[in-house]
Amino acid sequence: MWFFVLSVVVLNIVFLFMPKKMTPIEIFSTCMFAMVFQQLADLALDLKLDWYGYFAKGVQWTYIIAILGIYPAANAIFLNYYQYMKNISQKFWYIIGCSVFAVVYEWLADVSGYFYHNQWKLWQSAVVYPFLYIILVLVLKLVRKLILRQFECIS
């Protein structure tokens, strides 16, 4: 449980004090997407198939803290430091680095007991994380496009 609490505190402190490169609406909309996307994955893989889970089987109140305390901050930090203007190689290595961090974090969460694996394996997470990060970047690009379109319609 100590790792879980530490994660919530550290991620949110980093989020609060990082220099923001995104607007509040970009942060809000991408964080909401990340939470909904995570909920859909957990609904299928955790609650339906029981491949992995948080704390113990079923839904607990602490799970809500994980949803609100970890995923939005992690999403915003990733997108805030994404290398938008860099070349494809730098973007690739940023996504790979974040994916490695996520796998190590998942392993630490498993070891500390706030996350557990049944049929799901860490190597599967290692394969999936880069695609999840790419989806987050694409969602931010869509949000930015929608914001631009809104301003074009107004003027």
N, C-alpha and C positions, 0 to 999 in steps of 0.2 A: 504493500500500500504506500510505502514511503516514496517509491519511484513514481507512482501515479501522481501523488500530491506534488512532488518536486517537478514533474513534467508540466502540470497545469500552471504552477507558479512561474517557472522559468520561461516557458513559451509565451505566456501572457505579458511578462515583463519585457521580453525581447520585442514582442509586438508593440507594446505601448511606447517604448523608447526608441524604436528604429526610425530613421528618417523615412517618411512615407513618400513613395514614388507613385502611389495610386491615389485616386480620389476616394472620398468616403463611399460614393455609390458603387465604385468598382470593388472596393473591399467588401461592402455589404453583399452585393449580388454574387460575387465569386464565393464568398464564405457560405452563403445560403445554398448555392449550388453544391459546394463540397459536402455540406452536411446532409442534403437530400440524397446525393449520390452515395455517400457512405451509408446512409440509412437503408437504401435499396439493396446495397451489397450485403449489409449485415442481416437484413430481413431474410434474404435467400440463403446466404452461406452460414450465418450463425443460428438464427432461430429455426429456419426450415430444415437445413441439412446438418446442422451441428458440426460443421467442419472446424470452427474455432469459436471463441467467445471471450467475454469480459467477465472477470471475477469468478462467476459460477454460472451454471446453465440457467437460462431464462433471463428475465429483465430485472435489473436492480436499480435503485435510485442512483447509485454511484455511476451507472452507465450514462445517465443524463449529464453528469458532470464531465464525463469523458467527451460526450458529443459537443457540449458547449464550451468546454475548457481547453480542449486539445485541437480538434479539427479546424475550427475557424482560425486560430492563431497560426497553426502550422501552414495552412493554405495561404494566408496573407503573407507570411514570412517568405515562403517559397516564391510566390508571384512577385513580391516586392523586389527581391534580389535577382530575379530572372534576367538573363542577359539579352534583352530585346534587340539591341542595336549591334550585337556582336555577330561574328560569323557562325556558321552552322556547327563547326567543330567545338567552339566554346559553349554553345547552347547544349550540344550533345553531352559534353563533359560535366556541365552543371547538372543536367538531369540525371546522369549516371551517379554523380557524387551525392545528390539528394536521395537517390534510390538506395545507394549503399547505406547512407545514414538511416533511412527508414527501415531497412532490413535489420541493421544493428539495434535500432531502437525497438523494433518488434521483438527481437530476441531478448533484449533486456526486460521488456514488459512481460514476456513469457517467464523468464527466470524469476522476476520479482513477484509473479503471481497475479498481476492485474489483467493479464491476457493469457489465454491457453489455446493450444492447437490440438485438434483431434485428427481429422483426415488431411487438413490443410498443412502444407509444409513451407518452411522458409524459402526454399528455392522457388516455389510458386509465387510467393510475394516478390522475390527478386525479379521475376519475369514480368509481373503485373505492374509494379510501381512505375517504371518508365512510361508506360501507356497512360497511367492515371495522371502523371505529371503533364504529359502532352495534352490530355483532355482539359486539365485546368488552364493551361496556356491558351488553348483554343476557345474556351469559355470566356476568358478575359478579352481575347480579341473580338469575340462576338459582342460582349458588353460594350466595348469601346466603339465598335461599329454602330451599335444601336444608339449610343449616346450621340455620336456624330450625326446620324440620320435624324435624330430628334431636333438637334440644333439647326440642321438644314431645312427642316419643315417649318421651324419657327421663323426663320429669317426670310 
